[in-house]
Amino acid sequence: MNRLKDAESSFLRLSADSEIDWYPWSDDAFKKAREEDKLILVDVGASWCHWCHVMDETTYKDREVIELINKYYVAIKVDRDEMPDLDKQLQLAVSSLTGESGWPLTVFMTPDGKVFYGGTYFPPEDAYGRIGFKRLLQELNRIWREERDKILQVPSTLHSSLKNIEYLVDNPDWDKVEEVVSAIISNYDFDHGGLQGTMKFPHPTIDELLMAYSYYTKDDTELKLSTYTLKKMYYGGIFDQVGGGFHRYTVDDEWYVPHFEKLLIDNAELLLDYIHAYQLTQDPEILDALNLTSQFILRELFIGEGFANSLDADSEGKEGYYYTWTEDEFKEALQGEDYRLWIRVFNVDRGEEIEGKKVLRRVMDVKDLSKFVNNPLGKLSEIRMKLLEYRVKNRKPPFRDDNVYTYPNARVTQALLESSVITGKGLNEALRVVDKFSRKITRRIGGGKDGLPEDYAAALLAVISAYEVTGNVKYKDLIFALEGQLKSLDYSYPIDSPNESVASLALKGFLKTSVMKGEIANVKVPFAPNPLFVAGIAHVTASLVKGTAHIVIVDEKDGKADELHKTALLAYHPMKMVEKVSPDNADFLPSFIKAMIKFNQGNSRAYVCKGTSCSMPITSPEKIKLLLKLNG
């Protein structure tokens, strides 16, 4: 028995019965390596990672591999969701050495913990053009015993190269925004949306930046590119065409064949993406994607105290088995329907196969589908429900990692708070999470290890959203307490991965709190060398240059404030802060707003402010939208 059976991590516990003498990341592991003069093998993965499971089930169950590791190495398992800060360091080190990154991440260290080699997936024997793990383990051990200097000189070279990776920290500048947008357009896939490449990951920060850029420049070109990407994903296999929600990425450039894992963090950020696109476009298919994603999160990931971290790609021993279909299954599920039509709609007759079953994707848009059925989106919803009922009844669902981590929970809470204004669902579940937050943020909602900067930044944004949506002043003290805590931490990392960087999240929070205080945000922004991966920071930079909107609704209890409040929440602006107050609790507002509240007393009204300038009192919801556009 190894040392993983009592781990909190689901990923580590999956290897508790492994014959390899695995350690968790701990002082004991490094002490053993030093005492026995052994190299360290670190395996970084996650419960949702398909190739991590493949390596566990093949490479790490190979008899010779087990013997080599136990004899010559100290083996450590790391859950990247448990220790994202460590994962980030190791990914950067291995990428600098070999050009590889991702999961599983296989890292080799000296006994004193210095990285000298690594990669991703290794098969037991030479295959796929990759060295076999047996040969690699033998050779690295031989070099350690016979030519140690070759290994010892690598960490110093690596340390020097990592030191040279610097971030430019500067004042916000619109030229930086232009540079990032130009890089995105130069690398945009005009056939399928998203960034060019043989594999496709969603990049919500890029979509959000393009929307904001169009808003500020009054040119809808970039908005069209963003919307095109969102539509292509919604039609593709990366979107669960039956149950809603998004898989992590596709192995092709058409958003078609995914690895089937579903992550809470990805769906949280994509939900925000579709919310803001819908606010701008009012497109019914964008709304459909938004609704289906929200429903998936609430149905399959909410577990009472919060939201589960992920769903695996595999079920019943096969990748994608839960999500793929045969024609016979389709026919059986759609009894009473013209299944021949729906087989064509979802590409079952011509589609790509995984493990003998077809990946679903939409190949008929609403216009084409309307030639066959009335109310195509309504009929699609009926068909999806029948397919979902069949799937739930006849298949074993994938493994769910029920760890309730703060960072993805805070992100999904923010998304559900915003989407609840559109869908009418998810508010109570989101508030159950927010109401567990305190001034001390931990890695898990229920407590434990201290929170990382990403936990604090995401929690700050979630509590701000709770205050904006509910108008409950109880959240204000917590907002400013979390702001103070976050400012004491290192939140400078600016790279989207493709999930939004901690620097972008933190600066968005600081922008909103400065608006609440009536202060001008005086911050510098960090940029990384590659403009493609700093879209989040570019979005913040645009807001710093162009200004943040502050909408204050004064509720005079005449029944008219709710509509003004809802309109303010639903109206698009790249960076806005919404506050609903009553005249008797307005003392905390900035002085220049308090001075205006006396106008039009007795009637619920709104003020749209930018900087220290505010509109005259507004009683028409449409006027809020108009002023936001004029102030863009």
MINUDREN-190062 format. One line per 3 residues: their letters; for each residue x negated, y, z negated of C-alpha. Coordinates in Angstrom, 2 decimals, always signed. Each point is the difference from the previous one (the first is absolute). Last residue first. Layout:
N
A = X,Y,Z ~ ...
//
This chain:
632
GNL = +18.81,+53.57,+24.23 ~ +1.69,+2.98,-1.64 ~ +2.53,+0.38,+2.81
KLL = +0.77,-3.72,-0.14 ~ +0.44,+0.10,-3.79 ~ +2.21,+3.06,+0.37
LKI = +2.29,-1.77,+2.46 ~ +0.32,-3.14,-2.10 ~ +0.92,+2.02,-3.10
KEP = +2.47,+2.09,+2.05 ~ +1.86,-3.18,+0.91 ~ +0.72,-0.65,-3.68
STI = +1.76,+3.39,-0.33 ~ -0.10,+1.78,-3.37 ~ -3.42,+1.61,+0.38
PMS = -1.42,+2.60,-2.40 ~ -2.50,+2.39,+1.66 ~ -3.07,-1.78,+1.25
CST = -3.15,-0.31,-2.03 ~ -3.57,+1.27,+0.31 ~ -2.67,-1.01,-2.54
GKC = -1.40,-2.82,+2.14 ~ +2.90,-1.28,+2.04 ~ +3.41,+0.10,-1.57
VYA = +3.48,-1.20,+1.00 ~ +2.54,+1.04,-2.62 ~ +3.24,-1.88,-0.53
RSN = +3.39,+0.91,-1.40 ~ +2.77,-1.11,-2.31 ~ +2.24,+2.98,-0.58
GQN = +0.48,+1.74,-3.37 ~ -3.01,+2.25,+0.43 ~ -0.55,+1.34,+3.52
FKI = -3.38,+1.53,-0.89 ~ -1.16,-0.62,-3.59 ~ -2.18,-2.86,+1.23
MAK = -2.35,+2.36,+1.81 ~ -2.25,+0.94,-2.92 ~ -0.28,-3.63,-0.98
IFS = -1.46,-0.72,+3.42 ~ -2.81,+2.57,-0.30 ~ -0.66,-1.18,-3.57
PLF = -0.65,-3.63,+0.96 ~ +2.67,-2.34,-1.39 ~ -0.32,-1.29,-3.57
DAN = +2.70,+2.34,-1.31 ~ +2.59,-1.49,+2.36 ~ +1.75,-2.14,-2.60
DPS = +3.10,+2.16,-0.64 ~ +0.61,+0.89,+3.65 ~ +0.13,-3.69,+0.97
VKE = -2.78,-1.52,+2.06 ~ -0.46,-2.11,+3.14 ~ -3.59,-0.03,+1.20
VMK = -1.27,-1.06,+3.42 ~ -3.69,+0.09,+0.95 ~ -0.98,-0.10,+3.65
MPH = -2.91,-1.21,+2.12 ~ +0.53,-1.10,+3.59 ~ +3.56,+1.39,+0.01
YAL = +3.03,-2.02,+0.99 ~ +3.43,+0.73,-1.43 ~ +1.43,-2.92,-1.98
LAT = -0.97,+1.20,-3.48 ~ +1.10,+3.59,+0.66 ~ +3.29,-1.20,+1.48
KHL = +0.63,-2.19,-3.03 ~ -0.61,+2.91,-2.37 ~ +2.24,+2.41,+1.92
EDA = +2.71,-2.66,+0.05 ~ -0.39,-0.64,-3.71 ~ +0.05,+3.72,-0.88
KGD = +3.55,+0.64,+1.20 ~ +2.07,-1.50,-2.82 ~ +0.29,+3.28,-1.94
KED = -2.43,-1.11,-2.72 ~ -2.22,+3.08,+0.57 ~ -2.84,-2.16,+1.34
VIV = -2.95,+2.09,+1.17 ~ -1.79,-1.79,+2.83 ~ -3.71,+0.76,+0.45
IHA = -1.74,-0.90,+3.23 ~ -3.78,+0.39,+0.08 ~ -1.68,-0.38,+3.38
TGK = -3.76,-0.53,+0.18 ~ -2.36,+2.10,+2.10 ~ -1.52,-0.14,+3.48
VLS = -3.67,-0.41,-1.00 ~ +0.52,-2.14,-3.09 ~ +2.68,-2.01,+1.77
ATV = -2.26,-0.64,+2.98 ~ -2.78,-1.10,-2.36 ~ +2.35,-2.45,-1.72
HAI = +0.87,-1.55,+3.37 ~ -3.70,-0.11,+0.94 ~ -0.70,-1.83,-3.28
GAV = +2.58,-2.65,+0.88 ~ -1.30,-0.25,+3.57 ~ -3.51,-0.73,-1.28
FLP = -0.66,-3.28,+1.79 ~ -0.10,+1.08,+3.63 ~ -2.27,+2.97,-0.78
NPA = -3.02,-2.26,-0.62 ~ -2.60,+1.98,-2.00 ~ +2.04,+0.21,-3.22
FPV = +1.73,+3.19,-1.18 ~ +0.40,+1.23,-3.58 ~ +2.31,+2.97,-0.67
KVN = -0.66,+3.08,-2.13 ~ +2.66,+1.31,-2.31 ~ +1.55,+3.31,-0.97
AIE = +3.70,-0.73,-0.13 ~ +1.80,+3.34,-0.31 ~ +1.95,+0.03,-3.23
GKM = +3.74,+0.29,-0.62 ~ -0.16,-2.77,-2.60 ~ +2.29,-2.34,+1.93
VST = -1.93,+0.82,+3.18 ~ -3.26,-0.93,-1.73 ~ +1.59,-3.29,-1.06
KLF = +0.95,-0.77,+3.60 ~ -3.44,+0.70,+1.42 ~ -1.64,-1.97,-2.81
GKL = +2.09,-3.07,+0.84 ~ -0.84,+0.27,+3.68 ~ -3.66,+0.36,-0.99
ALS = +0.13,-3.22,-2.00 ~ +1.63,-2.05,+2.75 ~ -2.44,+1.26,+2.65
AVS = -3.03,-0.65,-2.19 ~ +1.30,-3.49,-0.90 ~ +0.07,-0.88,+3.68
ENP = +3.23,-1.05,+1.72 ~ +0.16,-3.62,+1.06 ~ -1.98,-0.59,+3.22
SDI = -2.57,-0.23,-1.78 ~ +0.40,+3.77,-0.04 ~ -3.38,+1.54,-0.89
PYS = -0.24,+3.04,-2.30 ~ -1.55,-1.32,-3.27 ~ -0.10,+3.10,-2.24
YDL = +2.34,-1.09,-2.83 ~ -2.69,-0.17,-2.68 ~ +1.92,+0.50,-3.24
SKL = +0.55,+3.03,-2.26 ~ +2.41,+1.59,+2.49 ~ +2.13,-3.14,-0.21
QGE = +0.55,+0.39,-3.74 ~ +1.02,+3.64,+0.35 ~ +2.47,-0.74,+2.79
LAF = +1.37,-2.91,-2.02 ~ +0.76,+2.35,-2.92 ~ +1.53,+2.57,+2.37
ILD = +2.39,-2.52,+1.49 ~ +0.77,-1.55,-3.39 ~ +1.13,+3.36,-1.37
KYK = +2.25,+0.56,+3.02 ~ +1.72,-3.41,+0.02 ~ +2.50,+0.80,-2.75
VNG = +1.25,+2.88,+2.18 ~ +2.34,-2.33,+1.90 ~ +0.63,+1.46,+3.46
TVE = +0.71,-3.54,+1.18 ~ -1.64,+0.01,+3.44 ~ -2.78,+2.54,-0.60
YAS = -0.82,-1.24,-3.51 ~ -0.16,-3.62,+1.14 ~ -2.14,+1.09,+2.97
IVA = -2.45,+1.74,-2.36 ~ -0.11,-3.16,-2.11 ~ -0.86,-2.07,+3.08
LLA = -2.68,+2.46,+1.18 ~ -1.71,-0.06,-3.40 ~ +0.21,-3.81,-0.15
AAY = -1.72,-0.27,+3.41 ~ -2.85,+2.27,-1.11 ~ -0.38,-1.71,-3.40
DEP = -0.10,-3.50,+1.48 ~ -2.36,+1.08,+2.81 ~ -2.35,+1.55,-2.60
LGD = -0.21,-3.37,-1.78 ~ +2.23,-0.94,-2.91 ~ -1.39,-1.39,-3.23
KGG = +0.31,-3.75,-0.46 ~ +3.11,-1.42,-1.66 ~ +3.46,+1.51,+0.10
GIR = +3.40,-1.13,+1.30 ~ -0.14,+2.01,+3.24 ~ -3.33,-1.57,+0.84
RTI = -3.26,+1.86,+0.63 ~ +0.79,+2.33,-2.90 ~ +1.13,+3.63,-0.14
KRS = -0.26,+1.90,-3.27 ~ +2.26,+3.06,+0.02 ~ +2.99,-2.31,+0.31
FKD = +1.66,-1.94,+2.81 ~ +2.74,-2.51,-0.81 ~ +2.72,+2.49,+0.99
VVR = -1.41,+0.08,+3.51 ~ +0.58,-3.75,+0.42 ~ +3.61,-0.02,-1.15
LAE = +0.48,+3.20,+2.04 ~ -0.84,-1.86,+3.20 ~ +2.48,-2.80,-0.73
NLG = +2.74,+2.52,-0.78 ~ -0.61,+2.03,+3.17 ~ -0.25,-2.99,+2.36
KGT = +3.13,+0.55,+2.07 ~ +2.02,+2.99,+1.25 ~ -1.65,-0.44,+3.41
IVS = -1.06,+3.57,+0.82 ~ -0.61,+1.52,-3.47 ~ -1.17,-3.45,-1.09
SEL = -2.78,+0.20,+2.61 ~ -1.92,+2.65,-1.96 ~ +0.25,-1.81,-3.33
LAQ = -0.73,-3.28,+1.77 ~ -3.22,+1.37,+1.52 ~ -1.25,+1.50,-3.28
TVR = +0.74,-3.26,-1.79 ~ -1.77,-1.94,+2.74 ~ -3.14,+2.07,-0.56
ANP = +0.20,-0.28,-3.79 ~ +0.42,-3.75,+0.23 ~ -2.92,-0.26,+2.44
YTY = -2.30,+1.81,-2.49 ~ +1.38,-1.42,-3.25 ~ -0.41,-3.71,+0.67
VND = +2.88,-2.31,-0.86 ~ -1.46,-3.48,+0.51 ~ +2.79,-2.18,+1.38
DRF = -2.02,-1.34,+2.95 ~ +2.70,-1.67,+2.08 ~ -0.67,-3.35,+1.68
PPK = +1.85,-0.33,+3.29 ~ +3.69,-0.94,+0.07 ~ +1.12,-3.63,+0.39
RNK = +2.26,-0.29,+2.99 ~ +3.57,-1.08,+0.71 ~ +2.28,+2.21,-2.08
VRY = -2.08,+3.19,+0.07 ~ -0.59,-0.30,+3.74 ~ +3.64,-0.75,+0.81
ELL = +1.21,+2.98,-2.04 ~ -2.61,+2.19,+1.69 ~ +1.06,-1.12,+3.48
KMR = +3.63,+0.74,-0.77 ~ -0.91,+3.41,-1.46 ~ -2.18,+0.83,+2.99
IES = +2.87,-0.73,+2.35 ~ +2.37,+2.29,-1.91 ~ -2.59,+2.81,-0.10
LKG = -0.61,-0.36,+3.73 ~ +3.73,+0.40,+0.51 ~ -0.03,+3.29,-1.88
LPN = -3.04,+1.17,+1.96 ~ +1.67,-0.96,+3.28 ~ +3.36,+1.72,-0.66
NVF = +1.74,-1.81,+2.86 ~ -1.74,-2.98,+1.51 ~ -1.44,-1.07,+3.38
KSL = -0.82,+3.24,+1.82 ~ -0.69,+1.59,-3.40 ~ -3.03,-2.28,-0.31
DKV = -1.75,+1.78,+2.87 ~ +0.51,+3.44,-1.58 ~ -0.88,-1.21,-3.49
DMV = -3.31,-1.45,+1.12 ~ -0.45,-3.57,+1.09 ~ -3.34,-1.80,-0.50
RRL = +0.16,-0.29,-3.79 ~ -2.63,-2.23,-1.57 ~ +0.17,-3.41,-1.60
VKK = -2.99,-2.32,-0.26 ~ +0.88,-3.43,+1.37 ~ -0.65,-3.39,-1.58
GEI = -2.50,-2.80,+0.77 ~ -2.61,+1.03,-2.63 ~ +0.08,+3.57,+1.31
EEG = +1.56,+0.43,+3.44 ~ +0.17,+3.09,+2.18 ~ +3.38,+0.84,+1.48
RDV = +1.84,-0.88,+3.19 ~ +3.30,-1.49,-1.20 ~ -0.20,+1.50,-3.49
NFV = -0.42,+3.53,+1.36 ~ +2.24,+1.58,-2.67 ~ +2.56,+1.41,+2.44
RIW = -0.29,-3.07,+2.27 ~ +0.76,-2.45,-2.82 ~ +2.70,+2.44,-1.03
LRY = +1.78,-0.28,+3.34 ~ -0.22,-3.81,+0.10 ~ +1.32,-0.08,-3.59
DEG = +3.35,+1.31,+1.13 ~ +1.34,-0.09,-3.53 ~ +2.30,-2.55,-1.65
QLA = -2.89,-1.84,-1.61 ~ -2.98,+2.32,-0.22 ~ -2.19,-1.94,-2.46
EKF = +0.24,-3.28,+1.90 ~ -0.85,+1.63,+3.34 ~ -2.96,+1.80,-1.49
EDE = -1.23,-3.17,-1.66 ~ +0.25,-1.85,+3.33 ~ -1.90,+2.77,+1.80
TWT = -2.85,-0.36,-2.49 ~ -0.81,+2.75,-2.47 ~ -2.75,+1.83,-1.89
YYY = +0.22,+1.93,-3.30 ~ -0.26,-2.68,-2.72 ~ -2.55,-2.03,+1.96
GEK = -2.30,+2.98,+0.45 ~ -3.13,-2.03,-0.72 ~ +0.81,-3.57,-0.94
GES = -0.32,-1.95,-3.25 ~ +3.64,+0.32,-1.01 ~ -0.50,+3.76,+0.00
DAD = -2.92,+2.10,+1.16 ~ -0.41,+3.77,+0.40 ~ +0.30,+0.66,-3.72
LSN = +2.32,+2.59,-1.55 ~ -1.41,+2.97,-1.89 ~ -0.29,+2.14,-3.13
AFG = +3.31,-0.60,-1.73 ~ +1.99,+3.09,-0.92 ~ +0.90,+1.24,-3.46
EGI = +1.25,-1.20,-3.37 ~ +3.01,-1.62,+1.65 ~ -1.49,-2.06,+2.80
FLE = +0.44,+2.22,+3.08 ~ -1.91,-1.57,+2.92 ~ +2.51,-1.98,+2.04
RLI = +3.29,+1.89,-0.04 ~ -1.12,+3.53,-0.88 ~ -3.00,-0.02,+2.34
FQS = +1.93,-1.70,+2.80 ~ +2.91,+2.44,-0.31 ~ -2.34,+3.00,+0.21
TLN = -1.65,-1.45,+3.09 ~ +3.35,-0.71,+1.66 ~ +1.30,+3.50,-0.71
LAD = -3.12,+1.76,+1.28 ~ -0.14,-2.15,+3.14 ~ +3.69,+0.79,+0.65
LIE = -0.61,+3.71,-0.61 ~ -2.82,-0.02,+2.58 ~ +2.49,-1.73,+2.30
PDQ = +2.62,+2.69,-0.66 ~ -2.40,+2.88,+0.87 ~ +0.68,+3.01,-2.23
TLQ = -3.30,+1.32,+1.42 ~ -1.76,+2.01,-2.70 ~ +1.56,-1.45,-3.14
YAH = -0.13,-3.41,+1.67 ~ -3.75,+0.30,+0.54 ~ -0.41,+1.03,-3.65
IYD = +1.89,-3.03,-1.25 ~ -1.77,-2.30,+2.49 ~ -3.45,+0.91,-1.34
LLL = +1.13,-0.16,-3.63 ~ +1.24,-3.55,+0.66 ~ -3.32,-0.76,+1.70
EAN = -1.85,+1.08,-3.15 ~ +2.08,-2.20,-2.29 ~ -0.02,-2.92,+2.45
DIL = -3.79,+0.02,+0.15 ~ -0.38,+0.27,-3.79 ~ +2.46,-2.84,-0.68
LKE = -1.86,-2.35,+2.30 ~ +1.54,-2.49,+2.42 ~ -2.15,-2.87,+1.29
FHP = +0.97,-1.31,+3.44 ~ -3.17,+0.35,+2.01 ~ +1.75,+1.59,+2.87
VYW = +0.74,-0.85,+3.63 ~ +1.62,+2.93,+1.85 ~ -1.14,+3.53,-0.90
EDD = -1.16,+0.18,+3.65 ~ -3.79,+0.19,-0.53 ~ -0.39,-3.56,-1.27
VTY = -0.84,-1.61,-3.36 ~ +2.75,+1.95,-1.73 ~ -0.12,+1.77,-3.36
RHF = +1.35,+0.02,-3.58 ~ +3.52,-1.32,+0.52 ~ +2.76,+2.57,-0.17
GGG = +3.42,+0.15,-1.63 ~ +3.33,-1.21,+1.28 ~ +1.66,-3.36,-0.55
VQD = +0.66,-1.27,+3.52 ~ -2.26,+2.00,+2.33 ~ -2.85,-0.04,-2.51
FIG = -2.01,+2.81,+1.57 ~ -3.52,-0.93,+1.16 ~ +1.79,-1.98,+2.70
GYY = +0.83,+3.18,+1.84 ~ +3.09,+2.14,+0.56 ~ -0.50,+2.02,-3.21
MKK = -3.74,+0.20,+0.70 ~ +0.65,+1.41,+3.48 ~ +2.54,+2.47,-1.43
LTY = -2.46,+1.26,-2.64 ~ -2.74,+0.41,+2.61 ~ +2.29,+1.93,+2.35
TSL = +1.10,+2.20,-2.90 ~ -3.61,+0.98,-0.70 ~ -0.74,+0.71,+3.66
KLE = +3.22,+2.01,+0.35 ~ -0.87,+2.04,-3.10 ~ -3.42,+0.70,+1.54
TDD = +1.60,+1.46,+3.13 ~ +2.72,+1.93,-1.87 ~ -1.75,+3.38,+0.11
KTY = +1.09,+2.52,-2.68 ~ -3.64,+0.10,-1.18 ~ +0.80,-0.51,-3.71
YSY = +2.69,-2.62,+0.47 ~ -1.93,-1.80,+2.70 ~ -3.03,-0.21,-2.30
AML = +2.14,-1.27,-2.86 ~ +1.40,-2.83,+2.11 ~ -3.48,-0.90,+1.29
LED = -1.34,-0.01,-3.56 ~ +2.79,-2.30,-1.23 ~ -0.59,-2.49,+2.81
ITP = -3.74,+0.00,-0.74 ~ +0.62,-0.48,-3.73 ~ +2.31,-2.93,+0.78
HPF = -2.74,-1.92,+1.83 ~ +1.54,-3.36,+0.91 ~ -2.63,-2.60,+0.83
KMT = -0.32,-1.38,+3.52 ~ -2.56,-2.45,+1.35 ~ -1.79,+0.19,+3.38
GQL = -0.34,+3.74,-0.43 ~ +1.39,+3.38,+0.97 ~ +1.70,+1.92,-2.79
GGH = +3.76,-0.01,-0.41 ~ +2.41,-0.14,+2.91 ~ +0.44,-2.85,+2.47
DFD = -0.86,+1.38,+3.44 ~ -1.33,+3.44,-1.00 ~ -2.46,-1.56,-2.44
YNS = -1.48,+3.04,-1.75 ~ -3.79,+0.28,-0.33 ~ -0.38,+3.43,+1.62
IIA = +3.27,+1.05,-1.67 ~ -1.38,-0.93,-3.43 ~ -3.31,+1.78,+0.61
SVV = +1.84,+3.16,+1.10 ~ +2.18,-0.12,-3.14 ~ -3.09,-0.32,-2.21
EEV = -1.84,+2.89,+1.68 ~ +3.09,+2.22,-0.03 ~ +0.39,-0.56,-3.75
KDW = -3.65,+0.87,-0.52 ~ +0.47,+3.19,+2.05 ~ +2.83,+0.93,-2.39
DPN = -2.52,+0.42,-2.82 ~ +0.36,-0.90,-3.67 ~ -3.19,+0.94,-1.88
DVL = -2.71,-2.64,+0.02 ~ -1.12,-3.37,-1.30 ~ -1.86,-1.97,+2.68
YEI = -0.21,-3.58,-1.15 ~ -3.34,-1.74,-0.14 ~ -1.12,-3.42,+1.11
NKL = -3.76,+0.48,-0.41 ~ +0.03,-1.53,-3.47 ~ +1.45,-3.15,+1.55
SSH = -3.01,-0.27,+2.33 ~ -2.49,+0.38,-2.86 ~ +1.79,-2.58,-2.13
LTS = +0.03,-2.39,+2.95 ~ -3.75,+0.34,+0.48 ~ -0.55,-0.59,-3.73
PVQ = +2.40,-2.97,+0.06 ~ -1.77,-1.65,+2.98 ~ -3.54,-0.08,-1.42
LIK = +0.84,-2.66,-2.58 ~ +1.29,-2.47,+2.58 ~ -3.10,-0.12,+2.21
DRE = -2.15,+0.19,-3.16 ~ +1.41,-3.33,-1.15 ~ -1.66,-2.04,+2.73
ERW = -0.10,-3.53,-1.47 ~ +2.72,-0.34,-2.67 ~ +2.34,+2.79,+1.11
IRN = -0.64,-0.84,+3.66 ~ +0.92,-3.64,-0.63 ~ +3.18,+1.04,-1.91
LEQ = +1.03,+2.22,+2.91 ~ -0.64,-2.84,+2.45 ~ +1.96,-2.64,-1.90
LLR = +3.03,+2.23,-0.58 ~ +0.02,+1.12,+3.65 ~ -0.27,-3.57,+1.33
KFG = +2.91,-1.14,-2.15 ~ +2.01,+3.11,+0.81 ~ -0.12,-0.62,+3.75
IRG = -1.43,+2.76,+2.15 ~ +2.59,+1.72,+2.15 ~ +0.67,-0.29,+3.76
YAD = +3.48,-1.34,-0.75 ~ -1.68,-2.97,-1.72 ~ -3.14,-1.03,-1.90
EPP = +1.16,-2.24,-2.86 ~ +1.90,+0.91,-3.20 ~ +1.67,+3.02,+1.64
FYT = -1.04,+3.48,-1.20 ~ +2.54,+2.82,-0.29 ~ -1.30,+3.50,-0.80
GGY = -3.64,+0.98,-0.14 ~ -2.78,+0.52,-2.48 ~ -3.66,+0.65,-0.76
FVK = -2.31,+1.83,-2.43 ~ +2.32,+1.40,-2.70 ~ -1.67,+0.78,-3.32
GDP = +1.49,-1.57,-3.13 ~ -3.05,-0.77,-2.14 ~ +0.07,-3.67,+1.04
TMF = -0.26,+1.08,+3.67 ~ +3.29,+0.32,+1.85 ~ +1.83,-1.74,+2.85
VTL = +3.44,+1.23,+1.04 ~ +2.81,-1.77,+1.85 ~ +2.95,+2.30,+0.66
PWG = +3.14,-1.99,+0.76 ~ +1.17,+2.47,+1.00 ~ -1.27,+2.99,+1.92
SEG = -3.37,+1.35,+0.99 ~ -2.74,-0.93,+2.45 ~ -2.70,+2.26,+1.46
TLS = -2.74,-2.16,-1.54 ~ -1.90,+2.14,-2.51 ~ +2.04,+3.23,-0.11
SVA = +3.26,-1.99,+0.15 ~ -1.22,-2.17,-2.88 ~ -0.76,+3.03,-2.18
LQL = +3.19,+1.89,+0.89 ~ +2.18,-3.03,-0.64 ~ -1.79,-0.59,-3.33
QKD = +0.58,+3.54,-1.22 ~ +3.66,+0.03,+1.09 ~ +0.61,-3.40,-1.58
LDP = -1.40,+1.27,-3.30 ~ +2.42,+2.94,+0.04 ~ +2.86,-2.24,+1.11
MED = -0.42,-2.26,-3.07 ~ +3.28,-1.78,-0.71 ~ +1.32,+0.31,+3.55
RDV = -3.41,-1.11,+1.33 ~ +0.22,-3.18,-2.06 ~ -3.58,-1.06,-0.71
KIA = -1.37,-3.55,-0.28 ~ -3.59,-0.53,-1.21 ~ -2.35,-2.89,+0.73
VYY = -3.41,-0.37,-1.64 ~ -2.10,-1.75,+2.60 ~ -2.42,-2.91,+0.59
KNI = +1.55,-3.18,-1.38 ~ +3.69,+0.95,-0.25 ~ -0.06,+1.70,+3.38
LEI = -1.82,-2.82,+1.78 ~ +2.20,-2.70,-1.53 ~ +3.24,+1.76,+0.91
VER = -1.23,+0.64,+3.55 ~ -0.92,-3.69,+0.38 ~ +3.45,-1.15,-1.12
DKY = +1.94,+2.44,+2.21 ~ +2.81,+1.48,-2.07 ~ -1.44,+3.52,+0.07
TTE = -0.37,-0.03,+3.78 ~ +3.40,-1.47,+0.85 ~ +2.84,+0.87,-2.40
DMV = -1.67,+3.02,-1.62 ~ -1.20,+1.30,+3.38 ~ +3.50,-0.36,+1.47
HCW = +1.53,+1.61,-3.08 ~ -2.28,+3.01,+0.37 ~ +0.84,-0.02,+3.71
HCW = +3.68,+0.57,-0.80 ~ -0.49,+2.80,-2.55 ~ +3.13,+0.56,-2.12
SAG = -1.59,-1.40,-3.21 ~ -2.96,+2.30,+0.39 ~ -3.68,-0.33,+0.84
VDV = -3.56,+0.64,-1.13 ~ -2.35,-2.99,-0.26 ~ -3.26,+0.85,-1.77
LIL = -3.00,-2.33,+0.23 ~ -2.83,+0.80,-2.43 ~ -3.56,-1.22,+0.45
KDE = -1.50,-2.00,-2.84 ~ -2.85,+0.75,-2.40 ~ +1.56,-2.21,-2.71
ERA = -0.01,+2.68,-2.71 ~ +0.71,+2.80,+2.45 ~ +2.88,-1.82,+1.72
KKF = +1.49,-1.09,-3.35 ~ -0.07,+3.58,-1.29 ~ +1.65,+1.21,+3.21
ADD = +2.88,-2.43,-0.43 ~ +0.40,+0.73,-3.70 ~ +0.14,+3.74,+0.65
SWP = +3.20,-0.55,+1.96 ~ +1.60,-0.16,+3.45 ~ +2.01,-3.22,-0.41
YWD = -2.10,-3.14,+0.02 ~ +0.40,-2.92,+2.39 ~ -1.63,-3.36,-0.67
IES = +1.13,-1.50,+3.30 ~ +2.17,-3.05,-0.56 ~ +3.07,+2.17,+0.61
DAS = +2.86,-0.43,-2.47 ~ +0.19,+3.68,-0.96 ~ -0.28,+1.07,+3.65
LRL = +3.60,+1.25,+0.33 ~ -0.49,+1.62,-3.42 ~ -2.45,+2.47,+1.53
FSS = +2.50,+1.20,+2.60 ~ +2.81,+0.30,-2.53 ~ -2.17,+2.30,-2.12
EAD = +0.67,-0.04,-3.73 ~ -2.77,-2.56,-0.39 ~ +0.51,-2.83,-2.50
KLR = -0.74,-2.85,+2.44 ~ -3.00,+1.72,+1.57 ~ -2.96,-1.31,-2.01
NM = -0.69,-3.28,+1.78 ~ +1.37,-3.44,-0.90
//
